[in-house]
């Protein structure tokens, strides 16, 4: 038997290393794809689709978890919604949540927590954000009207499913909130686009336009900023009063509303704008009149949280709350001291930047932010505290907002490597007849 020198053996060992590395990389890639394949398909019962003449119905059917949105549901919804958009015989799509408690109470936070904290599975959390935002953007750009009946809790991911469509129907059972700062996150799913605009939307009404100059965009940001930073809840008619819902219908009228909507069978000659007007009037036939929005409250919120304030920082907001010295301002100040200081500063920056961006730019910004959040200990500590252990005693990275630096905030908004940026697709135009 021929003997080999130690030097020759070491040389062969060195030659073998690249092969081993390549094999390891290949195995890792295979493992990632296996992990992804397990999440390809949603069980049929988690999203229920219905077909009734010119209407398609979509029911989020996870009532035991308040219809929370998971990745398989997103992967079921996205191609289906695009098929509806391509079908010229589909006049409208109705979104509802199963059960009496929720439309959709948010995204699958446990999934994001469990996969995001581990670098080996973090790609799954990023897949969730990437595909959720693409679905939201499709809903924001499609011509087929989406009628979301938010009869119950509508938070986080549920806001992304409902608020980008043309019609949002609130009831007395509706509860709206974007409570992400409490878990060390930020109000995503297009919150950058929706929230900074609601003050102007209330003020201008029929004259409202989503994109305005930088100076005009500063006006009316207080209400959305207040909701984004505090996570405060709006209930029932309040959701309509602040222009987050387009209609308010009592829950006892919903059966009649559905029956009314499914009767429509528009001919191809009817323009989309005319179809929208007819749907709008039909929902309006069953509306209940509600009290006007409390103007004094809106003025106070604008003075404290608005972008035109002299010190437009989180510190300035908290100082104004203390100076106001009312029961409401003390309560809100206390609430802000308990949520993530880093999230507060990131969210305020998000609101100000989102006010002048297009919807596409907002989603791309949010994906950058979400990617950095998966490396942010505050998110995992917040979820642990509120959802996992439920001790409501988070140990945040910073003890106060004063300790958060501008550089830390800037990092959340920096571009990603080009191949990691969010790529968006507009909704497919109507063409061949499809289901």
C-alpha positions as CSV (number, residue, x, y, z in Angstrom):
1,X,0.0,0.0,0.0
2,X,1.4,3.4,-1.0
3,X,1.8,5.7,2.0
4,X,1.0,9.5,1.7
5,X,3.0,12.2,3.4
6,X,1.4,14.4,6.0
7,X,1.9,17.4,3.7
8,X,0.0,15.6,0.9
9,X,-2.8,14.6,3.2
10,X,-3.1,18.2,4.4
11,X,-3.2,19.4,0.8
12,X,-6.0,17.0,0.0
13,X,-7.9,18.2,3.1
14,X,-7.5,21.8,1.9
15,X,-8.7,20.8,-1.6
16,X,-11.8,19.2,0.0
17,X,-12.9,22.2,1.9
18,X,-14.5,24.2,-1.0
19,X,-16.4,21.1,-1.9
20,X,-17.7,20.8,1.7
21,X,-18.6,24.5,1.8
22,X,-20.4,24.2,-1.5
23,X,-22.3,21.1,-0.2
24,X,-23.1,22.9,3.0
25,X,-24.4,25.9,1.1
26,X,-26.4,23.7,-1.2
27,X,-27.9,21.9,1.8
28,X,-28.8,25.2,3.4
29,X,-30.6,26.3,0.3
30,X,-32.4,23.0,0.2
31,X,-33.5,23.4,3.8
32,X,-34.8,26.9,3.1
33,X,-36.9,25.6,0.2
34,X,-38.2,22.8,2.3
35,X,-39.2,25.3,5.0
36,X,-41.0,27.4,2.4
37,X,-42.7,24.5,0.8
38,X,-44.4,23.6,4.1
39,X,-46.2,27.0,3.9
40,X,-47.3,26.9,0.3
41,X,-50.9,26.1,0.6
42,X,-53.6,27.3,3.0
43,X,-56.1,24.7,4.2
44,X,-59.3,25.3,2.2
45,X,-61.2,26.1,5.4
46,X,-58.9,29.0,6.4
47,X,-60.1,31.2,3.4
48,X,-63.6,30.5,2.1
49,X,-64.4,31.7,-1.4
50,X,-67.9,32.2,-2.8
51,X,-69.3,32.9,-6.2
52,X,-72.6,34.7,-6.7
53,X,-73.4,36.1,-10.2
54,X,-71.2,39.2,-10.4
55,X,-69.9,39.1,-6.8
56,X,-67.1,37.1,-5.3
57,X,-67.0,36.7,-1.5
58,X,-63.9,36.0,0.6
59,X,-64.3,35.0,4.2
60,X,-61.3,34.8,6.6
61,X,-62.1,31.7,8.5
62,X,-60.0,31.3,11.6
63,X,-62.4,32.6,14.3
64,X,-60.6,30.8,17.1
65,X,-57.6,33.1,16.6
66,X,-59.8,36.1,15.6
67,X,-59.1,35.4,11.8
68,X,-55.4,36.3,12.1
69,X,-53.7,36.3,8.8
70,X,-51.0,33.7,8.2
71,X,-48.6,33.1,5.3
72,X,-50.6,30.3,3.6
73,X,-53.7,32.5,3.6
74,X,-51.7,35.3,1.9
75,X,-50.5,32.7,-0.7
76,X,-54.1,31.6,-1.3
77,X,-55.5,35.1,-1.5
78,X,-53.0,36.7,-3.9
79,X,-53.6,34.6,-7.0
80,X,-57.3,34.5,-6.3
81,X,-57.6,38.2,-6.1
82,X,-55.6,38.6,-9.3
83,X,-58.0,36.2,-11.1
84,X,-61.0,38.2,-9.9
85,X,-59.3,41.4,-11.2
86,X,-58.8,39.8,-14.6
87,X,-62.4,38.6,-14.9
88,X,-64.5,41.4,-16.4
89,X,-67.7,39.8,-15.1
90,X,-66.7,40.3,-11.5
91,X,-68.4,43.5,-10.3
92,X,-67.1,43.5,-6.7
93,X,-65.4,41.4,-4.1
94,X,-66.8,41.2,-0.5
95,X,-64.3,40.6,2.4
96,X,-65.6,39.4,5.7
97,X,-64.4,37.7,8.8
98,X,-65.9,34.5,10.2
99,X,-67.7,34.6,13.6
100,X,-69.0,37.5,15.6
101,X,-65.8,38.9,17.1
102,X,-63.3,39.9,14.3
103,X,-62.8,40.8,10.7
104,X,-59.1,40.1,11.1
105,X,-57.2,40.9,14.3
106,X,-53.8,41.1,12.7
107,X,-50.9,39.0,11.3
108,X,-49.5,35.8,12.7
109,X,-47.2,37.4,15.3
110,X,-46.1,34.1,16.8
111,X,-44.9,33.0,13.4
112,X,-42.9,36.2,13.0
113,X,-41.5,35.9,16.5
114,X,-40.5,32.2,16.2
115,X,-39.0,32.5,12.8
116,X,-37.6,36.0,12.9
117,X,-35.5,35.6,16.0
118,X,-33.5,32.7,14.4
119,X,-31.2,33.7,11.5
120,X,-31.7,30.2,10.0
121,X,-35.5,30.8,9.6
122,X,-35.6,34.6,9.4
123,X,-36.2,34.3,5.6
124,X,-39.7,33.0,6.4
125,X,-40.6,36.1,8.4
126,X,-39.3,38.2,5.6
127,X,-41.4,36.1,3.1
128,X,-44.4,36.9,5.2
129,X,-43.8,40.7,5.0
130,X,-42.9,40.7,1.3
131,X,-45.9,38.7,0.2
132,X,-48.3,40.5,2.6
133,X,-47.3,43.9,1.3
134,X,-47.6,42.7,-2.3
135,X,-51.1,41.6,-1.5
136,X,-51.9,44.9,0.1
137,X,-50.5,46.8,-2.9
138,X,-52.7,44.7,-5.2
139,X,-55.7,45.7,-3.2
140,X,-54.7,49.3,-3.4
141,X,-54.2,49.4,-7.2
142,X,-56.9,47.1,-8.5
143,X,-60.0,48.5,-10.3
144,X,-62.4,45.9,-9.1
145,X,-64.1,47.3,-6.0
146,X,-63.4,45.5,-2.7
147,X,-66.1,45.9,-0.1
148,X,-64.7,45.1,3.4
149,X,-67.3,44.6,6.1
150,X,-65.3,45.1,9.2
151,X,-67.8,43.8,11.7
152,X,-65.5,43.2,14.7
153,X,-61.8,43.6,15.6
154,X,-59.8,45.0,12.7
155,X,-56.1,45.5,13.6
156,X,-52.7,45.2,12.0
157,X,-52.9,42.8,9.1
158,X,-56.7,43.2,9.0
159,X,-56.2,46.9,8.3
160,X,-54.0,46.0,5.4
161,X,-56.7,43.7,4.0
162,X,-59.6,46.2,4.4
163,X,-58.4,49.9,4.2
164,X,-56.8,49.8,0.8
165,X,-60.1,48.8,-0.9
166,X,-62.7,51.2,-2.3
167,X,-65.4,50.5,0.3
168,X,-65.0,49.9,4.0
169,X,-68.2,49.2,6.0
170,X,-68.0,49.7,9.7
171,X,-70.6,48.5,12.2
172,X,-71.3,49.2,15.9
173,X,-69.1,46.1,16.6
174,X,-66.0,47.5,14.8
175,X,-62.8,48.0,16.7
176,X,-59.9,49.6,14.9
177,X,-56.3,49.9,16.1
178,X,-52.7,49.8,15.0
179,X,-51.1,48.8,18.4
180,X,-47.7,47.8,17.0
181,X,-45.5,50.2,19.1
182,X,-46.6,48.1,22.2
183,X,-44.7,45.1,20.8
184,X,-41.7,47.1,19.6
185,X,-42.8,47.3,15.9
186,X,-44.5,49.9,13.8
187,X,-47.9,50.3,12.0
188,X,-47.1,48.6,8.7
189,X,-49.4,47.1,5.9
190,X,-49.5,50.5,4.3
191,X,-50.0,52.4,7.6
192,X,-47.4,54.9,6.2
193,X,-49.9,55.8,3.5
194,X,-53.2,55.5,5.3
195,X,-52.6,57.2,8.7
196,X,-50.8,60.5,7.8
197,X,-53.7,61.4,5.4
198,X,-56.8,60.9,7.5
199,X,-56.8,64.4,9.0
200,X,-56.7,66.0,5.5
201,X,-59.3,63.5,4.4
202,X,-61.7,64.7,7.1
203,X,-61.1,68.3,6.4
204,X,-61.2,68.3,2.6
205,X,-63.8,65.5,2.0
206,X,-64.7,65.5,-1.7
207,X,-61.7,67.7,-2.5
208,X,-59.3,65.2,-1.0
209,X,-56.3,64.1,-3.0
210,X,-53.8,61.6,-1.6
211,X,-50.6,63.3,-3.0
212,X,-49.9,66.9,-2.2
213,X,-46.9,69.2,-1.8
214,X,-44.7,68.8,1.3
215,X,-46.1,71.8,3.0
216,X,-49.7,70.8,2.5
217,X,-48.9,67.2,3.6
218,X,-47.9,68.6,7.0
219,X,-51.4,69.7,7.7
220,X,-53.7,67.3,9.4
221,X,-51.2,64.6,10.4
222,X,-52.0,64.8,14.1
223,X,-54.8,62.2,14.2
224,X,-53.0,59.5,12.2
225,X,-49.8,60.1,14.2
226,X,-51.8,59.8,17.5
227,X,-53.2,56.5,16.4
228,X,-49.8,55.2,15.2
229,X,-47.9,56.1,18.3
230,X,-50.4,55.2,21.0
231,X,-52.3,52.3,19.4
232,X,-55.5,53.8,20.8
233,X,-58.7,52.0,19.7
234,X,-61.5,53.5,17.7
235,X,-64.9,51.8,18.1
236,X,-68.1,51.7,16.0
237,X,-69.1,54.9,14.4
238,X,-65.8,56.5,15.4
239,X,-64.1,54.6,12.6
240,X,-66.5,56.2,10.1
241,X,-66.2,59.5,11.8
242,X,-62.4,59.7,11.1
243,X,-62.8,58.7,7.5
244,X,-61.2,55.2,7.9
245,X,-64.5,53.6,6.9
246,X,-66.5,54.8,3.9
247,X,-69.9,53.7,5.4
248,X,-71.5,52.9,8.7
249,X,-74.2,50.1,8.7
250,X,-75.7,48.5,11.8
251,X,-74.8,44.8,12.0
252,X,-78.5,43.8,11.9
253,X,-78.6,45.2,8.3
254,X,-75.7,43.1,7.0
255,X,-77.8,40.3,5.7
256,X,-79.8,42.7,3.7
257,X,-76.6,44.4,2.5
258,X,-75.2,41.2,1.2
259,X,-78.4,40.3,-0.6
260,X,-78.6,43.8,-2.0
261,X,-75.0,43.6,-3.4
262,X,-75.2,40.2,-5.0
263,X,-78.1,41.3,-7.2
264,X,-75.8,43.5,-9.3
265,X,-75.0,42.2,-12.7
266,X,-73.5,45.1,-14.7
267,X,-73.2,44.9,-18.4
268,X,-69.6,45.4,-19.9
269,X,-70.7,48.7,-21.3
270,X,-71.1,50.2,-17.8
271,X,-68.0,52.2,-16.9
272,X,-66.2,51.3,-13.7
273,X,-66.7,54.8,-12.2
274,X,-70.5,54.3,-12.7
275,X,-70.4,50.9,-11.1
276,X,-68.6,52.3,-8.1
277,X,-71.2,55.1,-7.8
278,X,-74.0,52.5,-7.9
279,X,-72.4,50.3,-5.2
280,X,-71.7,53.4,-3.1
281,X,-75.4,54.4,-3.3
282,X,-76.6,50.9,-2.6
283,X,-74.5,50.6,0.6
284,X,-75.7,54.1,1.5
285,X,-79.3,53.0,1.3
286,X,-78.7,50.9,4.4
287,X,-76.5,53.4,6.3
288,X,-77.3,54.7,9.7
289,X,-76.6,58.4,10.4
290,X,-74.0,59.0,13.1
291,X,-72.9,62.0,15.1
292,X,-70.2,64.3,13.6
293,X,-66.6,63.9,14.7
294,X,-65.7,65.7,17.9
295,X,-63.9,68.7,16.5
296,X,-62.6,69.9,19.8
297,X,-60.9,66.5,20.3
298,X,-59.4,66.6,16.8
299,X,-58.1,70.1,17.3
300,X,-56.4,69.0,20.6
301,X,-54.9,65.9,18.9
302,X,-53.6,68.0,16.0
303,X,-52.0,70.6,18.4
304,X,-50.2,67.8,20.3
305,X,-49.3,65.3,17.6
306,X,-49.4,67.4,14.4
307,X,-46.4,67.9,12.1
308,X,-46.7,71.7,12.3
309,X,-45.9,71.8,16.0
310,X,-42.8,73.8,17.0
311,X,-41.0,70.8,18.3
312,X,-42.0,67.9,16.0
313,X,-40.3,65.1,18.0
314,X,-41.5,62.4,20.3
315,X,-40.0,64.4,23.1
316,X,-42.0,67.4,22.0
317,X,-45.2,65.4,21.9
318,X,-44.7,64.1,25.4
319,X,-43.9,67.6,26.7
320,X,-47.1,69.0,25.2
321,X,-49.1,66.2,26.8
322,X,-47.6,67.1,30.2
323,X,-48.3,70.8,29.6
324,X,-51.9,70.1,28.7
325,X,-52.4,68.4,32.1
326,X,-55.8,66.9,31.5
327,X,-57.0,63.4,32.4
328,X,-56.8,62.4,28.8
329,X,-53.3,63.8,28.2
330,X,-51.9,62.2,31.4
331,X,-53.3,58.9,30.4
332,X,-51.8,59.1,26.9
333,X,-48.4,60.3,28.3
334,X,-48.4,57.3,30.7
335,X,-49.1,55.0,27.8
336,X,-46.3,56.3,25.7
337,X,-43.8,55.9,28.5
338,X,-44.6,52.1,28.5
339,X,-44.2,51.3,24.8
340,X,-40.9,50.9,23.0
341,X,-39.0,54.2,22.8
342,X,-37.2,53.1,19.6
343,X,-40.5,52.2,18.0
344,X,-42.0,55.6,18.9
345,X,-39.2,57.4,17.2
346,X,-39.1,55.1,14.1
347,X,-42.9,55.4,13.8
348,X,-42.9,59.2,14.0
349,X,-40.3,59.3,11.2
350,X,-42.5,56.8,9.2
351,X,-45.6,59.0,9.5
352,X,-43.7,62.1,8.3
353,X,-42.0,60.4,5.4
354,X,-45.1,58.5,4.3
355,X,-47.2,61.7,4.0
356,X,-45.6,62.6,0.7
357,X,-44.8,59.1,-0.7
358,X,-46.9,57.1,-3.2
359,X,-48.4,53.9,-2.0
360,X,-45.6,51.9,-3.7
361,X,-43.0,54.0,-2.0
362,X,-44.6,53.5,1.4
363,X,-44.7,49.7,1.0
364,X,-41.1,49.7,-0.1
365,X,-40.1,51.8,2.9
366,X,-42.0,49.6,5.3
367,X,-40.3,46.5,3.9
368,X,-36.9,48.1,4.7
369,X,-38.2,48.9,8.2
370,X,-39.6,45.4,8.7
371,X,-36.4,43.8,7.6
372,X,-34.5,45.8,10.2
373,X,-37.1,45.0,12.8
374,X,-36.3,41.3,12.5
375,X,-32.8,42.3,13.9
376,X,-34.3,44.5,16.6
377,X,-34.4,43.0,20.1
378,X,-37.3,45.3,21.0
379,X,-39.6,43.5,18.7
380,X,-38.9,40.1,20.2
381,X,-39.0,41.4,23.7
382,X,-42.3,43.1,23.0
383,X,-43.9,40.0,21.6
384,X,-42.5,37.9,24.5
385,X,-44.0,40.4,27.0
386,X,-47.4,40.9,25.4
387,X,-48.2,37.7,23.6
388,X,-45.9,34.8,24.8
389,X,-45.4,35.3,28.5
390,X,-48.1,38.0,28.9
391,X,-46.3,39.6,31.8
392,X,-46.6,43.1,30.2
393,X,-43.2,44.0,31.6
394,X,-40.9,44.4,28.6
395,X,-37.3,45.3,29.1
396,X,-36.8,47.7,26.2
397,X,-33.4,48.4,24.6
398,X,-33.7,52.1,25.7
399,X,-35.0,53.4,29.0
400,X,-36.4,56.6,27.4
401,X,-37.0,58.2,24.0
402,X,-34.1,60.6,24.9
403,X,-31.7,57.7,24.8
404,X,-32.6,56.8,21.1
405,X,-30.1,58.3,18.7
406,X,-30.9,59.7,15.2
407,X,-28.4,57.2,13.7
408,X,-30.4,54.3,15.2
409,X,-33.6,55.6,13.7
410,X,-31.9,56.3,10.3
411,X,-30.9,52.7,10.0
412,X,-34.5,51.5,9.6
413,X,-34.9,53.6,6.5
414,X,-31.7,52.9,4.7
415,X,-31.9,51.0,1.4
416,X,-31.4,47.2,1.4
417,X,-29.1,45.4,-1.0
418,X,-30.6,45.6,-4.4
419,X,-31.6,42.0,-4.6
420,X,-33.4,42.2,-1.3
421,X,-35.6,45.3,-1.9
422,X,-39.4,44.8,-2.2
423,X,-40.5,44.4,-5.8
424,X,-44.2,45.3,-6.3
425,X,-46.7,44.2,-9.0
426,X,-49.8,46.2,-9.9
427,X,-53.1,44.4,-10.1
428,X,-53.6,42.5,-13.3
429,X,-56.1,44.3,-15.7
430,X,-59.4,42.7,-16.7
431,X,-59.1,40.4,-19.7
432,X,-60.3,36.8,-20.3
433,X,-63.2,35.5,-18.3
434,X,-61.9,33.7,-15.2
435,X,-63.3,32.5,-12.0
